[in-house]
Amino acid sequence: MSAFGGEAPGAAAEAQRAIERFLSASKEPALIEAGEEPVELANGNYALQWRGGSLMLQVWDDRRNIVRRITGISSESRGRLDLTMERFGKRLGTLSLVDLRAPRNTHASRRAVRGAYGEIFRRALHRQFTGWSIVDLSSSPDLERSLSARYTRALLRRGATGWAAIGAPPGDGVDGVLTFGLIWLDYLRGRERRLAMEGLAVFLPAADLTVTCLRLKHLNGRAAQFAVFAQLEDGYEERIDCADFGNLETRLESCAAEPPDQPEHIRQWSDRIAALADVERIERGDGSVSLRVRGLEFARAAGARLIWGLETKRIATASNVAEIERLAVELARLRSAECADPQNAVYLRNAEGWLESQVRRELTEIDPTLVPHPLYGQAPTFAAGDRDIIDLLAVDHAGRLAVLEVKASEDIHLPLQALDYWMRVKWHAERGEFSSRGYFPGRELQRAAPRLMLIAPALQFHPANEVVLRYFDPSIEVARIGVGMEWRKRLKVMFRYGAN
């Protein structure tokens, strides 16, 4: 929307034309000013006008009314227009118009949100920690100490007492906030020797409390105090009792002993393919059969169908069986520890699956008390986002369940993501649901909390994993098991830290 009192010459007039050109070409325009959240420019919430010879841009939403005098163009590129401007009080600055649909602006928008959140976080800390000093507040990345720029962190001090605090801006994801919060707390305990660092305060959007609160219920309250604050839409916050979060998002399907209603020809095809060298036949809890080469699935017999393929999945017919066999043979050649070209795409694909395959094959090398068969994957199931850790469920000879988390590469979030799965297995175990739904047939299962085993190549455990594990409740029996770097050739345990 524009209203003009005549065309004006100079830099401001050129800026006017650039703004109108930018807005007409943008799919999702927004205004970004340093220290403020972006404001999307929808129909009716902005005005570009000449007032007394000055070009004025006004933008508003339900919380703000921004009025700036535009004096010229700083830079112009596809999807972005940087403007020079003058605030009231003759203060100079830069204002940016960006198209949020342009890929290059994703990070700029996030940085703006995080920059604005710093002041919101500061005000929240003053309200919730009255009488405390904010000694340190930053969202800058610290690679040496594995601290992310994604969350804003602070040190609070009153006398000889300190608290660590961390906050998550809305819309930026909260799954990692507790990991980085614990790292921040532990770092401050080492740095601030004269302060008694009592605990960690976590500030989260009100809609994103569940994951963190469930995890906090399984941390050691004697190692640190923990406080959670919900950030409300009105700009304020309230303290939350994590004890109110008791419902887990989890589902345990019945375990089918045999494939349901499977035609004889499908059984014959899958048996024929499974008989090939290097092909693994994995029976799944739903009764389907997964056919894999070193953890990479290429076919699955499910119900009345055999589905096959890597990228494109197809339903097999009798004429395809020989083709599927050739695919399996080629996968075995390319996905071999002795492969002449270990940089080929098939070799590199799904490293977690390959390591899972080795764990399945050599389970007693991981722990001699575990029963090699059956071994279940993804039981129970839950909404886990972008999780790329392999979940396995085993049982030992005494009938106690064991959760195995398999990761082939370094992952700073491994302990808390493993805790997510462990607490769900614990929940079903306490209710006797694994036995009643057909898991581990013929074996009497304990209802005790499961053991937790974190399995990764010895040099691929993130240094911060040990820090986070120190804050787990001591009743959780956790073992870190490092395997040799040549695990593709032979699985060998190099170290075992923690519970047996």
C-alpha positions in Angstrom: 0.0 0.0 0.0 1.5 3.4 -1.0 0.3 7.0 -0.7 2.5 9.7 -2.2 2.5 13.4 -2.0 4.4 13.7 -5.3 7.5 12.1 -6.7 10.7 12.9 -4.7 14.2 12.9 -6.1 17.3 11.3 -4.7 18.2 8.2 -2.7 14.9 8.0 -0.9 12.9 7.9 -4.2 15.1 5.1 -5.5 14.5 3.3 -2.2 10.8 3.7 -2.7 10.9 2.1 -6.1 13.2 -0.7 -4.8 10.8 -1.5 -2.0 7.8 -1.7 -4.3 9.7 -3.9 -6.7 10.8 -6.2 -3.9 7.3 -6.5 -2.4 5.8 -7.3 -5.8 8.4 -10.1 -6.4 8.4 -11.7 -3.0 6.3 -14.7 -2.0 6.6 -14.2 1.8 8.1 -10.8 2.5 9.1 -9.9 6.0 10.8 -7.0 7.8 13.9 -7.7 10.0 15.5 -5.1 12.3 18.4 -5.9 14.6 17.3 -7.0 18.0 13.7 -7.6 17.0 11.7 -10.5 15.7 10.8 -10.6 12.0 7.5 -9.2 11.0 5.8 -10.8 8.1 4.3 -8.3 5.6 0.8 -9.4 4.8 -1.9 -7.3 3.1 -3.0 -4.4 5.2 -0.2 -4.4 7.9 2.2 -2.0 6.3 2.3 1.4 4.6 4.9 3.2 2.5 4.2 7.0 2.4 5.8 10.4 1.9 5.5 12.7 4.8 7.0 16.2 4.7 9.5 15.2 2.1 10.6 12.0 4.0 9.8 8.4 2.9 8.2 6.6 5.9 7.8 2.8 6.2 5.3 1.7 8.8 4.7 -1.9 9.8 2.5 -3.3 12.5 1.2 -6.5 14.0 -0.8 -7.3 17.2 2.2 -6.4 19.4 4.2 -3.8 17.6 4.0 -0.6 15.5 7.3 0.1 13.7 7.8 3.5 12.0 11.1 4.2 10.2 12.3 7.0 7.9 13.9 5.4 4.9 16.9 7.3 3.5 18.4 5.0 0.9 19.5 1.5 -0.2 22.4 -0.3 1.4 22.4 -3.3 -0.8 19.9 -5.2 -3.1 20.0 -8.8 -4.1 17.6 -11.6 -5.0 15.3 -12.2 -2.0 16.8 -9.4 0.1 16.8 -5.6 0.3 18.9 -3.8 2.9 17.8 -0.2 3.5 19.4 2.7 5.4 17.0 4.3 7.8 16.6 6.8 10.6 14.7 6.1 13.8 13.0 8.8 15.8 15.7 10.6 17.7 18.0 10.8 14.6 19.5 7.4 15.3 20.8 5.7 12.1 20.6 2.0 11.3 19.8 -0.7 8.8 16.5 -2.3 8.0 16.1 -5.4 5.9 13.3 -6.7 3.8 13.6 -10.4 3.1 11.6 -13.1 1.2 11.3 -15.9 3.8 10.7 -18.3 0.9 14.1 -17.7 -0.5 16.5 -20.5 0.8 19.3 -18.1 1.5 17.2 -16.2 4.0 16.3 -19.1 6.3 19.4 -18.6 8.4 19.0 -14.8 8.5 15.5 -15.1 9.8 16.6 -17.5 12.5 19.5 -15.2 13.5 17.0 -12.3 13.8 14.7 -14.4 16.0 17.6 -15.5 18.2 18.9 -11.9 18.5 15.5 -10.6 19.5 15.0 -13.5 21.9 18.1 -12.5 23.9 16.3 -9.4 25.3 13.1 -11.4 25.9 15.2 -14.0 27.8 16.9 -11.3 29.9 13.5 -9.8 31.0 12.3 -13.3 31.9 15.3 -13.9 34.0 14.9 -10.6 35.9 11.2 -11.5 36.6 11.9 -15.1 37.7 15.2 -14.5 39.6 14.5 -11.3 41.4 17.5 -10.1 43.2 19.9 -12.1 41.1 22.6 -10.7 38.8 22.8 -11.7 35.2 26.6 -12.2 34.9 26.8 -13.8 31.5 24.2 -13.9 28.7 25.1 -15.1 25.2 23.9 -17.1 22.2 27.2 -17.1 20.5 28.5 -20.6 19.5 31.4 -22.1 21.5 32.7 -25.0 19.5 35.4 -25.8 22.1 32.8 -26.5 24.7 30.1 -27.8 22.3 27.7 -24.9 23.0 25.2 -24.2 20.3 24.1 -20.8 19.0 20.6 -22.2 18.7 19.8 -21.5 22.4 20.5 -18.5 24.6 22.3 -19.2 27.9 23.0 -17.2 31.0 24.8 -17.3 34.4 22.8 -16.0 37.3 24.5 -15.1 40.6 23.4 -14.0 44.0 26.2 -13.9 46.6 28.1 -17.1 46.5 25.3 -19.0 44.7 24.8 -19.5 41.0 22.3 -20.9 38.6 22.8 -21.8 34.9 19.9 -20.9 32.6 19.1 -21.7 29.0 16.2 -20.6 26.8 14.8 -21.8 23.5 13.3 -19.2 21.0 9.9 -20.2 19.7 9.9 -22.1 16.4 13.5 -23.1 16.7 13.1 -26.6 18.1 13.7 -27.7 21.7 15.0 -31.3 21.4 18.6 -30.3 22.0 18.0 -27.7 24.8 18.5 -30.0 27.7 21.7 -31.5 26.3 23.2 -28.0 25.9 21.8 -26.9 29.2 23.6 -29.7 31.1 26.8 -29.0 29.2 26.5 -25.3 30.1 25.9 -26.1 33.8 28.8 -28.5 33.9 31.1 -26.0 32.3 30.1 -23.2 34.7 30.8 -25.5 37.6 34.3 -25.9 36.4 34.8 -22.2 35.5 33.1 -20.6 38.5 35.0 -22.3 41.4 33.8 -19.7 43.9 30.2 -20.2 43.2 27.9 -23.0 44.4 26.2 -23.8 41.1 22.9 -25.1 42.4 21.1 -26.0 39.2 19.7 -25.4 35.7 16.7 -23.3 34.7 15.2 -24.1 31.3 12.9 -21.7 29.5 10.7 -23.2 26.7 7.8 -22.2 24.5 4.6 -23.4 26.3 3.7 -25.7 23.4 7.1 -27.6 23.6 7.4 -28.7 27.2 6.7 -32.4 27.0 10.0 -33.8 25.8 12.2 -31.9 28.2 9.9 -32.4 31.2 9.8 -36.2 30.6 13.6 -36.3 30.4 14.1 -34.2 33.5 12.0 -36.7 35.5 14.8 -39.2 35.0 17.7 -37.0 35.9 19.5 -37.0 39.3 17.9 -34.4 41.6 20.9 -34.7 43.9 23.3 -33.8 41.2 21.5 -30.5 40.4 18.2 -28.7 40.9 16.1 -28.2 37.8 13.5 -25.6 37.0 11.3 -25.3 33.9 9.5 -22.2 32.8 6.8 -22.1 30.1 7.1 -19.0 27.9 3.5 -17.8 27.3 2.1 -16.0 24.3 1.5 -12.8 26.4 5.2 -12.4 26.8 5.4 -13.7 30.3 6.3 -17.1 31.7 5.3 -19.4 34.5 7.1 -22.2 36.4 6.1 -25.7 35.5 6.0 -28.8 37.6 7.4 -31.7 35.6 5.6 -34.2 37.7 2.5 -33.2 35.8 3.9 -34.8 32.6 3.3 -38.5 33.1 1.8 -39.6 29.8 4.2 -41.0 27.3 3.6 -41.0 23.5 4.2 -44.7 23.0 2.6 -47.7 21.4 3.5 -51.4 21.7 2.0 -53.5 18.9 1.4 -57.2 19.4 4.2 -59.4 18.2 3.2 -61.8 15.4 4.8 -65.2 15.8 4.4 -65.9 12.1 3.7 -63.8 9.0 -0.1 -63.4 8.9 -1.9 -64.8 5.8 1.2 -65.2 3.8 0.8 -67.1 0.5 3.1 -70.1 0.0 4.7 -68.5 -3.1 5.7 -65.4 -1.2 7.2 -67.6 1.5 9.1 -69.6 -1.1 10.5 -66.4 -2.8 11.7 -64.9 0.5 13.3 -68.1 1.6 15.0 -68.5 -1.8 16.5 -65.0 -1.6 17.4 -65.3 2.1 19.4 -68.4 1.3 21.9 -66.3 -0.7 25.3 -65.6 1.0 25.4 -62.3 2.9 21.6 -61.9 2.9 20.1 -61.4 6.4 16.5 -62.5 7.2 15.1 -60.3 10.0 11.8 -61.2 11.4 9.9 -58.1 12.5 7.4 -57.8 15.3 4.5 -57.2 12.8 5.1 -60.6 11.2 6.8 -59.2 8.1 10.3 -60.4 7.0 13.0 -57.9 6.1 15.7 -59.0 3.7 18.9 -57.1 4.1 22.6 -57.0 3.1 24.6 -55.8 6.0 21.8 -53.7 7.4 20.5 -52.3 4.1 17.0 -53.5 3.3 16.3 -54.4 -0.3 13.1 -56.4 0.0 10.4 -57.2 2.5 7.8 -59.9 2.6 4.7 -58.4 4.2 1.3 -60.1 4.1 0.5 -61.2 0.6 3.2 -59.2 -1.1 7.0 -59.1 -1.6 8.1 -55.5 -1.9 11.6 -54.8 -3.3 13.9 -52.1 -4.4 16.2 -49.4 -2.9 14.9 -46.0 -4.0 11.7 -47.1 -5.8 9.7 -49.8 -4.1 7.9 -52.3 -6.4 5.7 -55.3 -5.8 7.5 -58.5 -7.0 6.1 -61.0 -9.4 7.6 -64.4 -10.2 9.6 -62.9 -13.1 11.3 -60.5 -10.6 12.8 -63.1 -8.3 16.0 -63.6 -10.3 16.4 -59.8 -10.6 16.1 -59.4 -6.8 18.7 -62.1 -6.4 21.1 -60.2 -8.7 20.4 -57.0 -6.7 21.3 -58.8 -3.5 24.6 -60.2 -5.0 25.6 -56.7 -6.3 24.8 -55.1 -2.9 27.0 -57.7 -1.2 29.8 -56.9 -3.5 29.6 -53.1 -3.1 28.7 -53.3 0.6 31.6 -55.4 1.7 34.4 -54.6 4.2 36.8 -55.8 1.6 35.3 -53.6 -1.1 37.9 -52.0 -3.4 36.0 -48.7 -3.5 34.8 -47.9 0.1 33.6 -44.5 -1.2 30.8 -45.9 -3.3 27.3 -44.8 -2.4 26.1 -48.2 -1.4 29.0 -48.8 1.0 28.5 -45.5 2.7 24.7 -45.7 2.9 23.0 -46.3 6.3 26.1 -46.9 8.4 23.8 -47.3 11.5 22.1 -50.2 9.7 25.4 -51.9 9.0 26.6 -51.6 12.6 23.2 -52.9 13.7 23.8 -55.9 11.5 27.1 -56.6 13.2 25.5 -56.2 16.6 22.8 -58.7 15.7 25.4 -61.1 14.4 27.8 -60.8 17.5 25.4 -59.9 20.3 27.2 -62.0 22.9 30.4 -60.0 22.1 28.5 -56.9 23.1 27.3 -58.6 26.3 27.6 -62.4 27.0 24.5 -62.3 29.2 22.2 -61.4 26.4 20.1 -63.9 24.5 21.0 -63.7 20.8 17.4 -64.4 19.5 14.9 -62.9 19.3 16.1 -59.3 19.0 13.5 -56.7 18.2 13.8 -53.3 16.5 11.6 -50.3 17.1 9.5 -51.9 19.8 7.8 -49.9 21.2 7.3 -47.2 18.6 6.9 -43.5 19.2 7.1 -40.2 17.4 10.8 -39.5 17.4 11.3 -36.7 14.8 14.6 -36.9 12.9 16.0 -39.7 15.1 18.7 -41.7 13.2 19.7 -44.0 16.1 18.9 -47.7 15.9 16.8 -48.9 18.7 17.1 -52.6 19.6 15.4 -54.5 22.4 17.0 -57.6 23.9 16.6 -59.8 27.0 19.2 -61.4 29.2 19.1 -65.0 30.6 17.6 -63.7 33.8 14.6 -62.2 31.9 15.6 -58.6 32.3 15.2 -56.3 29.2 18.0 -54.4 27.7 17.8 -51.4 25.4 20.6 -51.2 22.8 21.1 -47.8 21.1 23.4 -48.1 18.0 25.1 -45.1 16.5 27.8 -45.3 13.9 28.9 -41.6 14.1 29.4 -38.9 16.7 26.2 -37.6 18.2 26.1 -35.1 21.1 22.4 -35.9 21.8 22.9 -39.7 22.0 22.3 -40.1 25.8 19.1 -38.1 26.0 17.7 -39.6 22.8 18.5 -43.1 24.2 16.7 -42.0 27.4 13.6 -41.3 25.4 13.4 -44.9 24.2 14.5 -46.4 27.5 11.7 -44.7 29.5 9.1 -46.1 27.0 10.4 -49.6 27.3 10.4 -49.2 31.1 6.8 -48.0 31.0 5.6 -51.1 29.0 7.8 -53.5 31.1 6.3 -52.3 34.4 2.9 -53.2 33.1 3.9 -56.6 31.8 2.9 -55.7 28.3 5.9 -57.3 26.5 4.9 -60.8 27.7 1.2 -60.3 27.2 1.8 -59.1 23.6 4.0 -62.0 22.5 7.5 -60.7 22.9 10.3 -63.1 23.9 8.0 -66.2 23.8 8.7 -68.9 26.3 10.8 -66.6 28.6 9.6 -65.1 31.9 10.3 -61.4 31.7 11.1 -59.2 34.7 9.2 -56.0 35.2 12.3 -54.2 36.4 13.6 -51.2 34.6 15.7 -52.2 31.5 19.4 -51.8 31.2 20.6 -49.2 28.7 23.6 -49.8 26.4 25.0 -47.1 24.1 27.0 -48.8 21.3 29.2 -46.8 18.9 32.7 -47.0 17.4 35.2 -46.3 20.2 36.3 -42.9 18.7 32.8 -41.8 17.8 31.5 -41.1 21.3 31.1 -37.3 21.6 33.1 -36.0 24.5 30.0 -34.4 25.9 28.2 -37.7 26.2 30.0 -38.5 29.4 29.1 -35.1 30.8 25.4 -35.6 30.2 25.4 -39.1 31.5 26.7 -37.8 34.9 23.3 -36.2 35.4 21.3 -39.3 34.8 19.5 -40.8 37.8 21.9 -43.4 39.3 19.1 -46.0 39.2 19.4 -46.1 35.4 22.1 -48.7 34.6 23.9 -47.3 31.6 26.9 -48.8 29.7 28.9 -47.1 27.0 30.3 -49.8 24.8 33.0 -48.7 22.2 33.7 -51.1 19.4 36.8 -51.2 17.2 37.0 -48.8 14.2 37.2 -51.8 11.8 33.8 -53.0 13.0 32.7 -53.6 9.4 35.2 -56.5 9.3 34.8 -57.8 12.8 32.9 -56.5 15.8 35.3 -56.2 18.8 34.6 -54.4 22.0 37.4 -52.0 22.9 36.0 -50.6 26.1 33.0 -50.8 28.3 32.2 -48.0 30.8 29.4 -48.2 33.3 27.0 -50.9 34.2 27.5 -54.5 33.0 
